[in-house]
Structures are given as structure tokens and as C-alpha cells.
Amino acid sequence: MARKYLFGSKQREDLWLREKHNAQLSGRGDLPICNLCDLPVRKTDAWDESHDPGRAKAFGGKRTAIAHRLCNHLHGAQVVTPAIAKSNKVRRRDIGAAGPGLGRHPMPGGRRSRLSKSFSHGVVPRLTLSEKLAVMRAKRAIGGDIPEFDAPPVALPDTGGAS
């Protein structure tokens, strides 16, 4: 015969019983204690499984306890979510994924854009490296034809050295 759990699942019931036992051992009564507001959680209260307030699950926290649903949601909105956003922002900055010109939309004609602006040809599609190499090889070949792409080839800058 299937067992009907007090709180809907074996995991929630085990958590309740573990926290109730911890409260009894510490001499705090017969009810589990909210790990956020330090008040008892009754059977009729809405409660959630809450991660340790010192180390959130997003930062590798594994310890869980019981917290009132309101306490848990407020803690998540006021403490955990801003901390995660800040850590993501710092990480993006540290790995070079954030900064000037690295937004969602590249600046038209910028180095991340598919368009290139030149003085002689105006706005043309930017050539890929393989297309630039094909143009260079065609120019160096004796009697070779220069391959045509969607746009005229971009002139490579003169290095000023002797060839």
C-alpha cells in the first residue's frame, strides 16, 4: 500500500523531521526553526526548503534547512539574486566579455560589425579571413584572376617596408 506523506513528498517529510530533531536537541522546542528569521515553523505554515543563508546554492551551498515561504522569497529577492547578478557582472568583466563596444548590438562599421567603412569604397560587407587570403593569393599569382565576392575587395594597408 502506498504511503501518504505528511508534507507531500518523502524529501519534505525527511527535512521536516530532521529539522524538528535538531530543534529538540538544541532545546528550542518541538517545532523546526526557520533558518532565516529564527522563529518556529508550524505544520500549518507555508514553508520551503531553504539553503544556508551564508552560502547560496548558486555559489555551491549544499546545506539546507526549513524557512517560512515569505522569509525564503524575501531573502532570495533581496540578498541572493543581487549577489548572483553582481558575481555574473564581475565575471563577465574579468573574462573580457563586458566593456565598451561589447554590448548586445555591435556598432555599425565597428570591429564586431559585418559592415566595413572605407574611404575609397564606402560601406562594404566585411570580408572574412579566408576571403582576404583568397584575394591576396589571387593578387600574387601570375596571370591569376581576382575572385569576386559580394563586394569589392578591401585594400590591405601598406606596411611601408620594402618588398
C-alpha positions as CSV (number, residue, x, y, z in Angstrom):
1,M,0.0,0.0,0.0
2,A,1.3,3.4,-0.9
3,R,2.3,5.7,2.0
4,K,0.8,9.1,2.2
5,Y,3.4,11.6,3.3
6,L,2.6,14.4,5.7
7,F,4.1,17.2,3.5
8,G,3.5,15.7,0.1
9,S,6.9,14.0,-0.5
10,K,9.4,11.9,1.3
11,Q,12.1,14.6,0.9
12,R,10.0,17.3,2.5
13,E,8.9,15.0,5.3
14,D,12.5,13.9,6.0
15,L,13.6,17.6,6.0
16,W,10.8,18.4,8.5
17,L,11.7,15.5,10.8
18,R,15.4,16.3,10.6
19,E,14.9,20.0,11.5
20,K,12.4,19.1,14.2
21,H,15.0,16.7,15.7
22,N,17.7,19.4,15.5
23,A,15.4,21.9,17.3
24,Q,14.7,19.3,20.1
25,L,18.4,18.6,20.5
26,S,19.2,22.3,20.8
27,G,16.4,22.8,23.4
28,R,14.4,25.2,21.2
29,G,11.1,23.2,21.3
30,D,9.2,20.7,19.2
31,L,9.0,22.7,16.0
32,P,11.6,23.3,13.4
33,I,13.3,26.7,13.4
34,C,13.4,29.0,10.4
35,N,17.0,29.4,9.3
36,L,16.4,33.0,8.2
37,C,14.2,34.6,10.9
38,D,14.9,32.2,13.7
39,L,11.3,31.7,14.6
40,P,9.5,28.3,14.8
41,V,7.8,26.9,11.7
42,R,4.4,25.3,12.4
43,K,2.9,22.5,10.4
44,T,0.2,24.8,9.1
45,D,2.7,27.5,7.9
46,A,3.8,27.7,4.3
47,W,7.4,26.6,4.3
48,D,10.2,25.9,1.8
49,E,13.5,24.1,1.7
50,S,16.0,26.9,2.2
51,H,19.7,26.9,1.6
52,D,22.2,28.1,4.1
53,P,22.0,31.9,4.2
54,G,25.8,32.1,4.4
55,R,26.3,30.2,1.1
56,A,23.5,30.1,-1.5
57,K,23.1,27.1,-3.8
58,A,24.2,29.2,-6.8
59,F,27.6,29.6,-5.0
60,G,27.9,25.9,-4.2
61,G,26.0,25.7,-1.0
62,K,24.7,22.3,-0.1
63,R,23.3,22.7,3.4
64,T,19.5,23.0,3.6
65,A,17.0,23.8,6.3
66,I,13.4,24.9,6.7
67,A,12.3,28.5,6.2
68,H,9.0,30.3,6.1
69,R,8.0,30.7,2.4
70,L,7.8,34.5,2.8
71,C,11.3,34.6,4.5
72,N,12.8,32.5,1.8
73,H,11.3,34.5,-1.0
74,L,12.4,37.8,0.5
75,H,15.9,36.5,1.2
76,G,16.1,35.3,-2.4
77,A,14.9,38.6,-3.8
78,Q,16.9,40.9,-1.5
79,V,20.2,39.0,-0.9
80,V,20.7,36.1,-3.3
81,T,19.6,37.5,-6.6
82,P,21.6,40.7,-6.3
83,A,24.7,38.7,-5.2
84,I,24.3,36.4,-8.2
85,A,23.9,39.4,-10.6
86,K,27.0,41.1,-9.1
87,S,29.1,37.9,-9.4
88,N,28.0,37.4,-13.0
89,K,28.8,41.1,-13.8
90,V,32.3,40.8,-12.2
91,R,33.0,37.5,-14.0
92,R,32.0,39.0,-17.4
93,R,34.3,41.9,-16.7
94,D,37.2,39.7,-15.7
95,I,37.0,37.4,-18.7
96,G,36.7,40.3,-21.1
97,A,33.0,39.8,-22.0
98,A,31.9,43.2,-20.9
99,G,33.3,46.6,-21.8
100,P,33.0,49.4,-24.4
101,G,31.7,48.1,-27.7
102,L,30.9,44.6,-26.4
103,G,27.1,45.2,-25.9
104,R,24.3,43.2,-27.4
105,H,24.3,45.1,-30.7
106,P,27.6,45.9,-32.4
107,M,28.2,49.4,-33.5
108,P,27.6,49.7,-37.3
109,G,31.0,49.7,-39.0
110,G,32.8,48.8,-35.8
111,R,35.2,45.9,-35.4
112,R,32.4,43.5,-34.5
113,S,30.1,44.6,-37.3
114,R,29.6,42.7,-40.6
115,L,30.0,46.1,-42.4
116,S,33.3,47.8,-43.0
117,K,33.6,51.5,-43.8
118,S,36.4,52.6,-46.1
119,F,37.4,55.9,-47.7
120,S,37.6,54.7,-51.2
121,H,34.7,52.1,-51.4
122,G,32.2,53.5,-48.8
123,V,30.3,50.9,-46.8
124,V,31.0,47.3,-47.9
125,P,30.5,43.9,-46.3
126,R,33.4,42.9,-44.1
127,L,35.5,40.1,-45.7
128,T,36.3,37.0,-43.6
129,L,39.9,36.0,-43.2
130,S,39.5,33.2,-45.8
131,E,38.2,35.7,-48.3
132,K,41.1,38.1,-47.6
133,L,43.6,35.3,-48.1
134,A,42.0,34.3,-51.3
135,V,42.2,37.9,-52.6
136,M,45.9,38.1,-51.5
137,R,46.8,34.8,-53.2
138,A,45.0,35.9,-56.4
139,K,46.9,39.2,-56.5
140,R,50.2,37.4,-56.0
141,A,49.5,34.7,-58.6
142,I,50.9,35.4,-62.1
143,G,48.0,35.9,-64.5
144,G,45.5,34.8,-61.9
145,D,42.0,36.2,-61.8
146,I,41.0,38.1,-58.6
147,P,37.9,36.3,-57.2
148,E,34.8,38.3,-56.9
149,F,32.8,38.3,-53.7
150,D,29.7,40.2,-52.9
151,A,31.7,43.4,-52.5
152,P,34.9,44.8,-54.0
153,P,38.0,43.6,-52.0
154,V,39.2,45.8,-49.3
155,A,42.7,47.1,-49.9
156,L,45.2,45.8,-47.5
157,P,47.2,48.6,-45.7
158,D,50.7,49.3,-47.0
159,T,53.3,48.3,-44.4
160,G,55.8,50.8,-45.8
161,G,58.5,48.2,-45.9
162,A,60.5,47.1,-49.0
163,S,59.0,44.2,-50.9
